[in-house]
Amino acid sequence: METLYKVLTYALYGVAAVFAWDALSCVVDYLSNPVRYEAMSAPWYTGILISGVFALVLSALIWLVRKMVKKRLES
């Protein structure tokens, strides 16, 4: 169970890192080429918002499973 808890912790950090990298790459892409985003009907940061919601839901699920594993470890 301790191994599972560590894996879930690393997965939580991984979700945060992937989201941060995706958001940063989107911002850099927008700053280097804003003309590409002018033709879009949605704002340039829509992808960041969608990724953020996905990362939040996934992080919440991982956190809940970690909490259940920790509770089982303590008992």
PyMOL commands that set and color helices and strands:
alter all, ss='L'
color gray80, all
select helices_A, chain A and resi 2-32+35-38+46-74
alter helices_A, ss='H'
color red, helices_A
deselect
rebuild
show_as cartoon
